[in-house]
Each structure stands twice: as C-alpha cells, then as structure tokens.
Amino acid sequence: QAKYALRAGVEGTINQALDLTDLRRARYRGLPRTSLQHAYSATAINVIRLDAHWTEQTRSPRTSRLTRLAHQLAA
C-alpha cells in the first residue's frame, strides 16, 4: 500500500506536468535543449504550486478540453 501511495503522488505530478506544460512532445531537437525545456517546465510547475499554496487555493477538478473550450466560447 505504501508503494501504491507513493506512485499515486508521482502520477499526479506527472499528470499535472503534462496538462500544464504539454511535455509529451519536446519543442526542440537534441538532448541539451530538451533537458533545458524539462527543467523550465519543472520550475514553472513548482512556481504554480507555490502560488497555490501561498494563496491557499486548491487545484480545480480536471475538466476536458471540450468543456474548457465551451467555457471560453460562452464568456
């Protein structure tokens, strides 16, 4: 159970990284620039989490891209 709990936390972090920074595809070719992109993405996620912690916001539940698009069009 402890291993699964650890994995659940890691999976959440990976999911957040994929949702916020679109890390499935690298923007650049070559290991040095790709590594730099990943470092910047990790820094951005940490800043977002720090801001949420400092402002005491909870993460919103996940919504599909279609739902987000519908909200944008309605506004």
PQR file with spaces between the fields and no chain letter, atoms N, CA, C, O and H, PARSE charges and radii, in Angstrom:
ATOM       1  N    GLN     1       0.820   -1.196    0.000 -0.4000 1.5000
ATOM       2  CA   GLN     1       0.000    0.000    0.000 -0.0000 2.0000
ATOM       3  C    GLN     1       0.857    1.249    0.000  0.5500 1.7000
ATOM       4  O    GLN     1       0.507    2.243   -0.636 -0.5500 1.4000
ATOM       5  N    ALA     2       1.972    1.210    0.705 -0.4000 1.5000
ATOM       6  CA   ALA     2       2.855    2.373    0.742 -0.0000 2.0000
ATOM       7  C    ALA     2       3.431    2.663   -0.643  0.5500 1.7000
ATOM       8  O    ALA     2       3.569    3.823   -1.031 -0.5500 1.4000
ATOM       9  H    ALA     2       2.257    0.402    1.222  0.4000 1.0000
ATOM      10  N    LYS     3       3.765    1.611   -1.382 -0.4000 1.5000
ATOM      11  CA   LYS     3       4.288    1.803   -2.727 -0.0000 2.0000
ATOM      12  C    LYS     3       3.237    2.408   -3.648  0.5500 1.7000
ATOM      13  O    LYS     3       3.541    3.281   -4.461 -0.5500 1.4000
ATOM      14  H    LYS     3       3.652    0.668   -1.066  0.4000 1.0000
ATOM      15  N    TYR     4       2.005    1.942   -3.516 -0.4000 1.5000
ATOM      16  CA   TYR     4       0.932    2.499   -4.339 -0.0000 2.0000
ATOM      17  C    TYR     4       0.636    3.941   -3.970  0.5500 1.7000
ATOM      18  O    TYR     4       0.314    4.742   -4.847 -0.5500 1.4000
ATOM      19  H    TYR     4       1.758    1.233   -2.855  0.4000 1.0000
ATOM      20  N    ALA     5       0.734    4.292   -2.703 -0.4000 1.5000
ATOM      21  CA   ALA     5       0.512    5.677   -2.280 -0.0000 2.0000
ATOM      22  C    ALA     5       1.590    6.583   -2.860  0.5500 1.7000
ATOM      23  O    ALA     5       1.294    7.695   -3.298 -0.5500 1.4000
ATOM      24  H    ALA     5       0.995    3.641   -1.990  0.4000 1.0000
ATOM      25  N    LEU     6       2.823    6.124   -2.867 -0.4000 1.5000
ATOM      26  CA   LEU     6       3.913    6.898   -3.450 -0.0000 2.0000
ATOM      27  C    LEU     6       3.698    7.072   -4.947  0.5500 1.7000
ATOM      28  O    LEU     6       3.893    8.157   -5.495 -0.5500 1.4000
ATOM      29  H    LEU     6       3.064    5.221   -2.512  0.4000 1.0000
ATOM      30  N    ARG     7       3.296    5.993   -5.594 -0.4000 1.5000
ATOM      31  CA   ARG     7       3.057    6.065   -7.035 -0.0000 2.0000
ATOM      32  C    ARG     7       1.921    7.016   -7.360  0.5500 1.7000
ATOM      33  O    ARG     7       1.980    7.720   -8.368 -0.5500 1.4000
ATOM      34  H    ARG     7       3.137    5.112   -5.149  0.4000 1.0000
ATOM      35  N    ALA     8       0.887    7.052   -6.527 -0.4000 1.5000
ATOM      36  CA   ALA     8      -0.240    7.945   -6.779 -0.0000 2.0000
ATOM      37  C    ALA     8       0.225    9.402   -6.749  0.5500 1.7000
ATOM      38  O    ALA     8      -0.231   10.209   -7.559 -0.5500 1.4000
ATOM      39  H    ALA     8       0.840    6.480   -5.708  0.4000 1.0000
ATOM      40  N    GLY     9       1.118    9.744   -5.834 -0.4000 1.5000
ATOM      41  CA   GLY     9       1.639   11.103   -5.785 -0.0000 2.0000
ATOM      42  C    GLY     9       2.470   11.441   -7.004  0.5500 1.7000
ATOM      43  O    GLY     9       2.376   12.546   -7.538 -0.5500 1.4000
ATOM      44  H    GLY     9       1.489    9.089   -5.176  0.4000 1.0000
ATOM      45  N    VAL    10       3.272   10.508   -7.441 -0.4000 1.5000
ATOM      46  CA   VAL    10       4.107   10.729   -8.619 -0.0000 2.0000
ATOM      47  C    VAL    10       3.242   10.840   -9.862  0.5500 1.7000
ATOM      48  O    VAL    10       3.487   11.692  -10.717 -0.5500 1.4000
ATOM      49  H    VAL    10       3.348    9.610   -7.007  0.4000 1.0000
ATOM      50  N    GLU    11       2.240    9.991   -9.969 -0.4000 1.5000
ATOM      51  CA   GLU    11       1.348   10.034  -11.125 -0.0000 2.0000
ATOM      52  C    GLU    11       0.624   11.377  -11.194  0.5500 1.7000
ATOM      53  O    GLU    11       0.433   11.922  -12.281 -0.5500 1.4000
ATOM      54  H    GLU    11       2.041    9.299   -9.275  0.4000 1.0000
ATOM      55  N    GLY    12       0.224   11.905  -10.054 -0.4000 1.5000
ATOM      56  CA   GLY    12      -0.434   13.212  -10.031 -0.0000 2.0000
ATOM      57  C    GLY    12       0.490   14.317  -10.504  0.5500 1.7000
ATOM      58  O    GLY    12       0.070   15.219  -11.229 -0.5500 1.4000
ATOM      59  H    GLY    12       0.378   11.462   -9.171  0.4000 1.0000
ATOM      60  N    THR    13       1.750   14.248  -10.094 -0.4000 1.5000
ATOM      61  CA   THR    13       2.730   15.246  -10.513 -0.0000 2.0000
ATOM      62  C    THR    13       2.986   15.155  -12.013  0.5500 1.7000
ATOM      63  O    THR    13       3.046   16.177  -12.697 -0.5500 1.4000
ATOM      64  H    THR    13       2.091   13.515   -9.505  0.4000 1.0000
ATOM      65  N    ILE    14       3.133   13.950  -12.519 -0.4000 1.5000
ATOM      66  CA   ILE    14       3.355   13.766  -13.956 -0.0000 2.0000
ATOM      67  C    ILE    14       2.140   14.254  -14.743  0.5500 1.7000
ATOM      68  O    ILE    14       2.284   14.898  -15.782 -0.5500 1.4000
ATOM      69  H    ILE    14       3.084   13.120  -11.963  0.4000 1.0000
ATOM      70  N    ASN    15       0.960   13.948  -14.251 -0.4000 1.5000
ATOM      71  CA   ASN    15      -0.255   14.375  -14.924 -0.0000 2.0000
ATOM      72  C    ASN    15      -0.352   15.894  -14.951  0.5500 1.7000
ATOM      73  O    ASN    15      -0.732   16.475  -15.968 -0.5500 1.4000
ATOM      74  H    ASN    15       0.842   13.424  -13.407  0.4000 1.0000
ATOM      75  N    GLN    16      -0.011   16.537  -13.842 -0.4000 1.5000
ATOM      76  CA   GLN    16      -0.048   17.994  -13.798 -0.0000 2.0000
ATOM      77  C    GLN    16       0.965   18.570  -14.790  0.5500 1.7000
ATOM      78  O    GLN    16       0.674   19.552  -15.472 -0.5500 1.4000
ATOM      79  H    GLN    16       0.298   16.065  -13.016  0.4000 1.0000
ATOM      80  N    ALA    17       2.130   17.975  -14.871 -0.4000 1.5000
ATOM      81  CA   ALA    17       3.148   18.449  -15.812 -0.0000 2.0000
ATOM      82  C    ALA    17       2.667   18.298  -17.250  0.5500 1.7000
ATOM      83  O    ALA    17       2.888   19.188  -18.071 -0.5500 1.4000
ATOM      84  H    ALA    17       2.366   17.177  -14.317  0.4000 1.0000
ATOM      85  N    LEU    18       2.028   17.212  -17.555 -0.4000 1.5000
ATOM      86  CA   LEU    18       1.535   17.001  -18.912 -0.0000 2.0000
ATOM      87  C    LEU    18       0.409   17.963  -19.248  0.5500 1.7000
ATOM      88  O    LEU    18       0.337   18.468  -20.369 -0.5500 1.4000
ATOM      89  H    LEU    18       1.848   16.489  -16.888  0.4000 1.0000
ATOM      90  N    ASP    19      -0.469   18.222  -18.289 -0.4000 1.5000
ATOM      91  CA   ASP    19      -1.587   19.127  -18.542 -0.0000 2.0000
ATOM      92  C    ASP    19      -1.127   20.575  -18.704  0.5500 1.7000
ATOM      93  O    ASP    19      -1.606   21.283  -19.590 -0.5500 1.4000
ATOM      94  H    ASP    19      -0.411   17.813  -17.378  0.4000 1.0000
ATOM      95  N    LEU    20      -0.214   21.009  -17.864 -0.4000 1.5000
ATOM      96  CA   LEU    20       0.171   22.420  -17.856 -0.0000 2.0000
ATOM      97  C    LEU    20       1.231   22.773  -18.883  0.5500 1.7000
ATOM      98  O    LEU    20       1.197   23.866  -19.448 -0.5500 1.4000
ATOM      99  H    LEU    20       0.175   20.434  -17.144  0.4000 1.0000
ATOM     100  N    THR    21       2.158   21.887  -19.136 -0.4000 1.5000
ATOM     101  CA   THR    21       3.295   22.254  -19.976 -0.0000 2.0000
ATOM     102  C    THR    21       3.398   21.438  -21.251  0.5500 1.7000
ATOM     103  O    THR    21       4.314   21.660  -22.043 -0.5500 1.4000
ATOM     104  H    THR    21       2.185   20.998  -18.677  0.4000 1.0000
ATOM     105  N    ASP    22       2.505   20.520  -21.470 -0.4000 1.5000
ATOM     106  CA   ASP    22       2.483   19.717  -22.703 -0.0000 2.0000
ATOM     107  C    ASP    22       3.836   19.067  -22.971  0.5500 1.7000
ATOM     108  O    ASP    22       4.445   19.281  -24.019 -0.5500 1.4000
ATOM     109  H    ASP    22       1.761   20.340  -20.827  0.4000 1.0000
ATOM     110  N    LEU    23       4.295   18.275  -22.014 -0.4000 1.5000
ATOM     111  CA   LEU    23       5.608   17.654  -22.103 -0.0000 2.0000
ATOM     112  C    LEU    23       5.628   16.370  -22.923  0.5500 1.7000
ATOM     113  O    LEU    23       6.671   15.722  -23.014 -0.5500 1.4000
ATOM     114  H    LEU    23       3.801   18.101  -21.163  0.4000 1.0000
ATOM     115  N    ARG    24       4.529   15.995  -23.509 -0.4000 1.5000
ATOM     116  CA   ARG    24       4.545   14.764  -24.299 -0.0000 2.0000
ATOM     117  C    ARG    24       5.458   14.895  -25.514  0.5500 1.7000
ATOM     118  O    ARG    24       6.084   13.925  -25.941 -0.5500 1.4000
ATOM     119  H    ARG    24       3.682   16.521  -23.435  0.4000 1.0000
ATOM     120  N    ARG    25       5.524   16.082  -26.053 -0.4000 1.5000
ATOM     121  CA   ARG    25       6.391   16.319  -27.203 -0.0000 2.0000
ATOM     122  C    ARG    25       7.361   17.446  -26.861  0.5500 1.7000
ATOM     123  O    ARG    25       6.972   18.494  -26.347 -0.5500 1.4000
ATOM     124  H    ARG    25       5.015   16.870  -25.706  0.4000 1.0000
ATOM     125  N    ALA    26       8.622   17.199  -27.159 -0.4000 1.5000
ATOM     126  CA   ALA    26       9.625   18.237  -26.933 -0.0000 2.0000
ATOM     127  C    ALA    26       9.518   19.280  -28.040  0.5500 1.7000
ATOM     128  O    ALA    26       9.242   18.964  -29.197 -0.5500 1.4000
ATOM     129  H    ALA    26       8.938   16.347  -27.577  0.4000 1.0000
ATOM     130  N    ARG    27       9.741   20.502  -27.660 -0.4000 1.5000
ATOM     131  CA   ARG    27       9.676   21.580  -28.630 -0.0000 2.0000
ATOM     132  C    ARG    27      10.939   21.632  -29.485  0.5500 1.7000
ATOM     133  O    ARG    27      10.924   22.144  -30.605 -0.5500 1.4000
ATOM     134  H    ARG    27       9.966   20.759  -26.720  0.4000 1.0000
ATOM     135  N    TYR    28      12.020   21.103  -28.949 -0.4000 1.5000
ATOM     136  CA   TYR    28      13.319   21.194  -29.603 -0.0000 2.0000
ATOM     137  C    TYR    28      13.860   19.814  -29.922  0.5500 1.7000
ATOM     138  O    TYR    28      13.364   18.804  -29.423 -0.5500 1.4000
ATOM     139  H    TYR    28      12.033   20.688  -28.040  0.4000 1.0000
ATOM     140  N    ARG    29      14.881   19.786  -30.759 -0.4000 1.5000
ATOM     141  CA   ARG    29      15.631   18.560  -31.032 -0.0000 2.0000
ATOM     142  C    ARG    29      16.950   18.644  -30.310  0.5500 1.7000
ATOM     143  O    ARG    29      17.541   19.717  -30.191 -0.5500 1.4000
ATOM     144  H    ARG    29      15.284   20.606  -31.165  0.4000 1.0000
ATOM     145  N    GLY    30      17.405   17.524  -29.836 -0.4000 1.5000
ATOM     146  CA   GLY    30      18.690   17.495  -29.156 -0.0000 2.0000
ATOM     147  C    GLY    30      18.507   17.435  -27.651  0.5500 1.7000
ATOM     148  O    GLY    30      17.620   18.073  -27.085 -0.5500 1.4000
ATOM     149  H    GLY    30      16.925   16.652  -29.932  0.4000 1.0000
ATOM     150  N    LEU    31      19.358   16.663  -27.028 -0.4000 1.5000
ATOM     151  CA   LEU    31      19.247   16.442  -25.593 -0.0000 2.0000
ATOM     152  C    LEU    31      19.479   17.691  -24.750  0.5500 1.7000
ATOM     153  O    LEU    31      18.745   17.893  -23.783 -0.5500 1.4000
ATOM     154  H    LEU    31      20.079   16.145  -27.488  0.4000 1.0000
ATOM     155  N    PRO    32      20.463   18.545  -25.063 -0.5600 1.5000
ATOM     156  CA   PRO    32      20.681   19.707  -24.194  0.2800 2.0000
ATOM     157  C    PRO    32      19.464   20.649  -24.129  0.5500 1.7000
ATOM     158  O    PRO    32      19.067   21.084  -23.047 -0.5500 1.4000
ATOM     159  N    ARG    33      18.889   20.952  -25.276 -0.4000 1.5000
ATOM     160  CA   ARG    33      17.737   21.868  -25.271 -0.0000 2.0000
ATOM     161  C    ARG    33      16.488   21.203  -24.702  0.5500 1.7000
ATOM     162  O    ARG    33      15.687   21.859  -24.036 -0.5500 1.4000
ATOM     163  H    ARG    33      19.211   20.599  -26.154  0.4000 1.0000
ATOM     164  N    THR    34      16.318   19.917  -24.956 -0.4000 1.5000
ATOM     165  CA   THR    34      15.181   19.208  -24.395 -0.0000 2.0000
ATOM     166  C    THR    34      15.293   19.140  -22.876  0.5500 1.7000
ATOM     167  O    THR    34      14.298   19.311  -22.172 -0.5500 1.4000
ATOM     168  H    THR    34      16.969   19.385  -25.497  0.4000 1.0000
ATOM     169  N    SER    35      16.484   18.895  -22.374 -0.4000 1.5000
ATOM     170  CA   SER    35      16.695   18.875  -20.923 -0.0000 2.0000
ATOM     171  C    SER    35      16.410   20.240  -20.314  0.5500 1.7000
ATOM     172  O    SER    35      15.829   20.333  -19.233 -0.5500 1.4000
ATOM     173  H    SER    35      17.292   18.756  -22.946  0.4000 1.0000
ATOM     174  N    LEU    36      16.817   21.297  -21.006 -0.4000 1.5000
ATOM     175  CA   LEU    36      16.544   22.649  -20.524 -0.0000 2.0000
ATOM     176  C    LEU    36      15.043   22.928  -20.521  0.5500 1.7000
ATOM     177  O    LEU    36      14.533   23.565  -19.599 -0.5500 1.4000
ATOM     178  H    LEU    36      17.289   21.222  -21.885  0.4000 1.0000
ATOM     179  N    GLN    37      14.336   22.459  -21.541 -0.4000 1.5000
ATOM     180  CA   GLN    37      12.881   22.622  -21.574 -0.0000 2.0000
ATOM     181  C    GLN    37      12.235   21.913  -20.390  0.5500 1.7000
ATOM     182  O    GLN    37      11.321   22.456  -19.769 -0.5500 1.4000
ATOM     183  H    GLN    37      14.750   21.941  -22.290  0.4000 1.0000
ATOM     184  N    HIS    38      12.692   20.725  -20.073 -0.4000 1.5000
ATOM     185  CA   HIS    38      12.134   19.984  -18.943 -0.0000 2.0000
ATOM     186  C    HIS    38      12.433   20.678  -17.627  0.5500 1.7000
ATOM     187  O    HIS    38      11.594   20.696  -16.727 -0.5500 1.4000
ATOM     188  H    HIS    38      13.435   20.283  -20.577  0.4000 1.0000
ATOM     189  N    ALA    39      13.627   21.249  -17.510 -0.4000 1.5000
ATOM     190  CA   ALA    39      13.977   21.979  -16.288 -0.0000 2.0000
ATOM     191  C    ALA    39      13.097   23.216  -16.128  0.5500 1.7000
ATOM     192  O    ALA    39      12.629   23.507  -15.027 -0.5500 1.4000
ATOM     193  H    ALA    39      14.309   21.234  -18.242  0.4000 1.0000
ATOM     194  N    TYR    40      12.873   23.941  -17.217 -0.4000 1.5000
ATOM     195  CA   TYR    40      11.990   25.110  -17.155 -0.0000 2.0000
ATOM     196  C    TYR    40      10.558   24.707  -16.826  0.5500 1.7000
ATOM     197  O    TYR    40       9.877   25.399  -16.069 -0.5500 1.4000
ATOM     198  H    TYR    40      13.254   23.705  -18.111  0.4000 1.0000
ATOM     199  N    SER    41      10.102   23.603  -17.382 -0.4000 1.5000
ATOM     200  CA   SER    41       8.745   23.134  -17.105 -0.0000 2.0000
ATOM     201  C    SER    41       8.593   22.746  -15.639  0.5500 1.7000
ATOM     202  O    SER    41       7.580   23.058  -15.012 -0.5500 1.4000
ATOM     203  H    SER    41      10.656   23.041  -17.997  0.4000 1.0000
ATOM     204  N    ALA    42       9.596   22.068  -15.094 -0.4000 1.5000
ATOM     205  CA   ALA    42       9.550   21.690  -13.678 -0.0000 2.0000
ATOM     206  C    ALA    42       9.556   22.926  -12.791  0.5500 1.7000
ATOM     207  O    ALA    42       8.860   22.968  -11.777 -0.5500 1.4000
ATOM     208  H    ALA    42      10.418   21.815  -15.602  0.4000 1.0000
ATOM     209  N    THR    43      10.335   23.927  -13.166 -0.4000 1.5000
ATOM     210  CA   THR    43      10.361   25.179  -12.398 -0.0000 2.0000
ATOM     211  C    THR    43       9.004   25.864  -12.455  0.5500 1.7000
ATOM     212  O    THR    43       8.524   26.375  -11.443 -0.5500 1.4000
ATOM     213  H    THR    43      10.901   23.893  -13.990  0.4000 1.0000
ATOM     214  N    ALA    44       8.389   25.878  -13.619 -0.4000 1.5000
ATOM     215  CA   ALA    44       7.070   26.504  -13.756 -0.0000 2.0000
ATOM     216  C    ALA    44       6.033   25.794  -12.894  0.5500 1.7000
ATOM     217  O    ALA    44       5.203   26.447  -12.262 -0.5500 1.4000
ATOM     218  H    ALA    44       8.779   25.463  -14.441  0.4000 1.0000
ATOM     219  N    ILE    45       6.070   24.478  -12.860 -0.4000 1.5000
ATOM     220  CA   ILE    45       5.126   23.725  -12.041 -0.0000 2.0000
ATOM     221  C    ILE    45       5.339   24.035  -10.562  0.5500 1.7000
ATOM     222  O    ILE    45       4.376   24.187   -9.809 -0.5500 1.4000
ATOM     223  H    ILE    45       6.745   23.946  -13.374  0.4000 1.0000
ATOM     224  N    ASN    46       6.611   24.128  -10.146 -0.4000 1.5000
ATOM     225  CA   ASN    46       6.898   24.457   -8.753 -0.0000 2.0000
ATOM     226  C    ASN    46       6.394   25.849   -8.396  0.5500 1.7000
ATOM     227  O    ASN    46       5.866   26.050   -7.303 -0.5500 1.4000
ATOM     228  H    ASN    46       7.393   24.005  -10.757  0.4000 1.0000
ATOM     229  N    VAL    47       6.548   26.811   -9.299 -0.4000 1.5000
ATOM     230  CA   VAL    47       6.052   28.171   -9.039 -0.0000 2.0000
ATOM     231  C    VAL    47       4.530   28.169   -8.945  0.5500 1.7000
ATOM     232  O    VAL    47       3.961   28.835   -8.080 -0.5500 1.4000
ATOM     233  H    VAL    47       6.977   26.648  -10.187  0.4000 1.0000
ATOM     234  N    ILE    48       3.876   27.435   -9.819 -0.4000 1.5000
ATOM     235  CA   ILE    48       2.415   27.349   -9.780 -0.0000 2.0000
ATOM     236  C    ILE    48       1.956   26.729   -8.463  0.5500 1.7000
ATOM     237  O    ILE    48       0.999   27.203   -7.852 -0.5500 1.4000
ATOM     238  H    ILE    48       4.338   26.894  -10.522  0.4000 1.0000
ATOM     239  N    ARG    49       2.635   25.676   -8.029 -0.4000 1.5000
ATOM     240  CA   ARG    49       2.271   25.035   -6.763 -0.0000 2.0000
ATOM     241  C    ARG    49       2.535   25.943   -5.567  0.5500 1.7000
ATOM     242  O    ARG    49       1.745   25.971   -4.623 -0.5500 1.4000
ATOM     243  H    ARG    49       3.413   25.291   -8.526  0.4000 1.0000
ATOM     244  N    LEU    50       3.645   26.689   -5.599 -0.4000 1.5000
ATOM     245  CA   LEU    50       3.924   27.632   -4.519 -0.0000 2.0000
ATOM     246  C    LEU    50       2.869   28.725   -4.459  0.5500 1.7000
ATOM     247  O    LEU    50       2.414   29.094   -3.377 -0.5500 1.4000
ATOM     248  H    LEU    50       4.287   26.667   -6.366  0.4000 1.0000
ATOM     249  N    ASP    51       2.479   29.241   -5.614 -0.4000 1.5000
ATOM     250  CA   ASP    51       1.434   30.270   -5.643 -0.0000 2.0000
ATOM     251  C    ASP    51       0.125   29.727   -5.094  0.5500 1.7000
ATOM     252  O    ASP    51      -0.557   30.407   -4.328 -0.5500 1.4000
ATOM     253  H    ASP    51       2.848   28.941   -6.494  0.4000 1.0000
ATOM     254  N    ALA    52      -0.228   28.515   -5.477 -0.4000 1.5000
ATOM     255  CA   ALA    52      -1.463   27.909   -4.960 -0.0000 2.0000
ATOM     256  C    ALA    52      -1.373   27.697   -3.451  0.5500 1.7000
ATOM     257  O    ALA    52      -2.362   27.869   -2.739 -0.5500 1.4000
ATOM     258  H    ALA    52       0.327   27.963   -6.099  0.4000 1.0000
ATOM     259  N    HIS    53      -0.199   27.326   -2.965 -0.4000 1.5000
ATOM     260  CA   HIS    53      -0.027   27.119   -1.526 -0.0000 2.0000
ATOM     261  C    HIS    53      -0.118   28.444   -0.772  0.5500 1.7000
ATOM     262  O    HIS    53      -0.768   28.528    0.271 -0.5500 1.4000
ATOM     263  H    HIS    53       0.605   27.186   -3.544  0.4000 1.0000
ATOM     264  N    TRP    54       0.532   29.472   -1.301 -0.4000 1.5000
ATOM     265  CA   TRP    54       0.545   30.770   -0.626 -0.0000 2.0000
ATOM     266  C    TRP    54      -0.822   31.438   -0.645  0.5500 1.7000
ATOM     267  O    TRP    54      -1.182   32.136    0.303 -0.5500 1.4000
ATOM     268  H    TRP    54       1.059   29.404   -2.148  0.4000 1.0000
ATOM     269  N    THR    55      -1.582   31.235   -1.703 -0.4000 1.5000
ATOM     270  CA   THR    55      -2.911   31.836   -1.772 -0.0000 2.0000
ATOM     271  C    THR    55      -3.992   30.885   -1.272  0.5500 1.7000
ATOM     272  O    THR    55      -5.182   31.198   -1.310 -0.5500 1.4000
ATOM     273  H    THR    55      -1.290   30.667   -2.474  0.4000 1.0000
ATOM     274  N    GLU    56      -3.560   29.733   -0.809 -0.4000 1.5000
ATOM     275  CA   GLU    56      -4.449   28.716   -0.235 -0.0000 2.0000
ATOM     276  C    GLU    56      -5.551   28.291   -1.193  0.5500 1.7000
ATOM     277  O    GLU    56      -6.696   28.087   -0.791 -0.5500 1.4000
ATOM     278  H    GLU    56      -2.593   29.479   -0.778  0.4000 1.0000
ATOM     279  N    GLN    57      -5.194   28.161   -2.456 -0.4000 1.5000
ATOM     280  CA   GLN    57      -6.140   27.675   -3.448 -0.0000 2.0000
ATOM     281  C    GLN    57      -5.972   26.173   -3.598  0.5500 1.7000
ATOM     282  O    GLN    57      -4.862   25.648   -3.515 -0.5500 1.4000
ATOM     283  H    GLN    57      -4.264   28.327   -2.783  0.4000 1.0000
ATOM     284  N    THR    58      -7.049   25.510   -3.813 -0.4000 1.5000
ATOM     285  CA   THR    58      -6.977   24.088   -4.114 -0.0000 2.0000
ATOM     286  C    THR    58      -7.020   23.930   -5.622  0.5500 1.7000
ATOM     287  O    THR    58      -7.560   24.776   -6.336 -0.5500 1.4000
ATOM     288  H    THR    58      -7.952   25.936   -3.881  0.4000 1.0000
ATOM     289  N    ARG    59      -6.449   22.843   -6.091 -0.4000 1.5000
ATOM     290  CA   ARG    59      -6.495   22.592   -7.524 -0.0000 2.0000
ATOM     291  C    ARG    59      -7.920   22.278   -7.931  0.5500 1.7000
ATOM     292  O    ARG    59      -8.633   21.536   -7.255 -0.5500 1.4000
ATOM     293  H    ARG    59      -6.011   22.156   -5.511  0.4000 1.0000
ATOM     294  N    SER    60      -8.313   22.853   -9.035 -0.4000 1.5000
ATOM     295  CA   SER    60      -9.666   22.610   -9.517 -0.0000 2.0000
ATOM     296  C    SER    60      -9.756   21.196  -10.074  0.5500 1.7000
ATOM     297  O    SER    60      -8.753   20.627  -10.504 -0.5500 1.4000
ATOM     298  H    SER    60      -7.734   23.456   -9.584  0.4000 1.0000
ATOM     299  N    PRO    61     -10.953   20.635  -10.064 -0.5600 1.5000
ATOM     300  CA   PRO    61     -11.096   19.297  -10.644  0.2800 2.0000
ATOM     301  C    PRO    61     -10.801   19.341  -12.138  0.5500 1.7000
ATOM     302  O    PRO    61     -10.991   20.362  -12.798 -0.5500 1.4000
ATOM     303  N    ARG    62     -10.348   18.242  -12.637 -0.4000 1.5000
ATOM     304  CA   ARG    62      -9.996   18.187  -14.050 -0.0000 2.0000
ATOM     305  C    ARG    62     -11.229   18.329  -14.922  0.5500 1.7000
ATOM     306  O    ARG    62     -12.295   17.790  -14.626 -0.5500 1.4000
ATOM     307  H    ARG    62     -10.194   17.412  -12.100  0.4000 1.0000
ATOM     308  N    THR    63     -11.055   19.062  -15.993 -0.4000 1.5000
ATOM     309  CA   THR    63     -12.117   19.203  -16.979 -0.0000 2.0000
ATOM     310  C    THR    63     -11.536   18.854  -18.340  0.5500 1.7000
ATOM     311  O    THR    63     -10.332   18.969  -18.566 -0.5500 1.4000
ATOM     312  H    THR    63     -10.189   19.500  -16.234  0.4000 1.0000
ATOM     313  N    SER    64     -12.390   18.439  -19.218 -0.4000 1.5000
ATOM     314  CA   SER    64     -11.914   18.076  -20.548 -0.0000 2.0000
ATOM     315  C    SER    64     -11.637   19.332  -21.356  0.5500 1.7000
ATOM     316  O    SER    64     -12.102   20.419  -21.010 -0.5500 1.4000
ATOM     317  H    SER    64     -13.369   18.346  -19.035  0.4000 1.0000
ATOM     318  N    ARG    65     -10.890   19.181  -22.418 -0.4000 1.5000
ATOM     319  CA   ARG    65     -10.586   20.330  -23.275 -0.0000 2.0000
ATOM     320  C    ARG    65     -11.846   20.873  -23.921  0.5500 1.7000
ATOM     321  O    ARG    65     -11.968   22.079  -24.136 -0.5500 1.4000
ATOM     322  H    ARG    65     -10.513   18.298  -22.699  0.4000 1.0000
ATOM     323  N    LEU    66     -12.771   20.001  -24.227 -0.4000 1.5000
ATOM     324  CA   LEU    66     -14.031   20.435  -24.824 -0.0000 2.0000
ATOM     325  C    LEU    66     -14.819   21.311  -23.851  0.5500 1.7000
ATOM     326  O    LEU    66     -15.410   22.313  -24.254 -0.5500 1.4000
ATOM     327  H    LEU    66     -12.672   19.021  -24.052  0.4000 1.0000
ATOM     328  N    THR    67     -14.830   20.935  -22.570 -0.4000 1.5000
ATOM     329  CA   THR    67     -15.522   21.731  -21.567 -0.0000 2.0000
ATOM     330  C    THR    67     -14.864   23.090  -21.412  0.5500 1.7000
ATOM     331  O    THR    67     -15.554   24.106  -21.321 -0.5500 1.4000
ATOM     332  H    THR    67     -14.350   20.121  -22.242  0.4000 1.0000
ATOM     333  N    ARG    68     -13.530   23.121  -21.380 -0.4000 1.5000
ATOM     334  CA   ARG    68     -12.816   24.398  -21.271 -0.0000 2.0000
ATOM     335  C    ARG    68     -13.095   25.275  -22.482  0.5500 1.7000
ATOM     336  O    ARG    68     -13.268   26.485  -22.341 -0.5500 1.4000
ATOM     337  H    ARG    68     -12.970   22.296  -21.454  0.4000 1.0000
ATOM     338  N    LEU    69     -13.139   24.684  -23.662 -0.4000 1.5000
ATOM     339  CA   LEU    69     -13.434   25.447  -24.868 -0.0000 2.0000
ATOM     340  C    LEU    69     -14.847   26.005  -24.812  0.5500 1.7000
ATOM     341  O    LEU    69     -15.080   27.147  -25.208 -0.5500 1.4000
ATOM     342  H    LEU    69     -12.998   23.700  -23.777  0.4000 1.0000
ATOM     343  N    ALA    70     -15.784   25.215  -24.326 -0.4000 1.5000
ATOM     344  CA   ALA    70     -17.157   25.685  -24.199 -0.0000 2.0000
ATOM     345  C    ALA    70     -17.258   26.872  -23.233  0.5500 1.7000
ATOM     346  O    ALA    70     -18.018   27.808  -23.476 -0.5500 1.4000
ATOM     347  H    ALA    70     -15.595   24.287  -24.004  0.4000 1.0000
ATOM     348  N    HIS    71     -16.501   26.831  -22.153 -0.4000 1.5000
ATOM     349  CA   HIS    71     -16.497   27.941  -21.188 -0.0000 2.0000
ATOM     350  C    HIS    71     -15.876   29.188  -21.820  0.5500 1.7000
ATOM     351  O    HIS    71     -16.343   30.302  -21.583 -0.5500 1.4000
ATOM     352  H    HIS    71     -15.884   26.070  -21.955  0.4000 1.0000
ATOM     353  N    GLN    72     -14.835   29.007  -22.615 -0.4000 1.5000
ATOM     354  CA   GLN    72     -14.196   30.140  -23.269 -0.0000 2.0000
ATOM     355  C    GLN    72     -15.135   30.777  -24.295  0.5500 1.7000
ATOM     356  O    GLN    72     -15.202   32.001  -24.412 -0.5500 1.4000
ATOM     357  H    GLN    72     -14.455   28.102  -22.807  0.4000 1.0000
ATOM     358  N    LEU    73     -15.845   29.950  -25.023 -0.4000 1.5000
ATOM     359  CA   LEU    73     -16.763   30.469  -26.015 -0.0000 2.0000
ATOM     360  C    LEU    73     -17.963   31.156  -25.389  0.5500 1.7000
ATOM     361  O    LEU    73     -18.513   32.100  -25.956 -0.5500 1.4000
ATOM     362  H    LEU    73     -15.791   28.956  -24.928  0.4000 1.0000
ATOM     363  N    ALA    74     -18.371   30.678  -24.210 -0.4000 1.5000
ATOM     364  CA   ALA    74     -19.524   31.265  -23.540 -0.0000 2.0000
ATOM     365  C    ALA    74     -19.181   32.622  -22.924  0.5500 1.7000
ATOM     366  O    ALA    74     -20.064   33.460  -22.739 -0.5500 1.4000
ATOM     367  H    ALA    74     -17.924   29.912  -23.749  0.4000 1.0000
ATOM     368  N    ALA    75     -17.930   32.837  -22.613 -0.4000 1.5000
ATOM     369  CA   ALA    75     -17.528   34.088  -21.955 -0.0000 2.0000
ATOM     370  C    ALA    75     -17.410   35.244  -22.914  0.5500 1.7000
ATOM     371  O    ALA    75     -17.081   36.357  -22.502 -0.5500 1.4000
ATOM     372  H    ALA    75     -17.213   32.157  -22.763  0.4000 1.0000
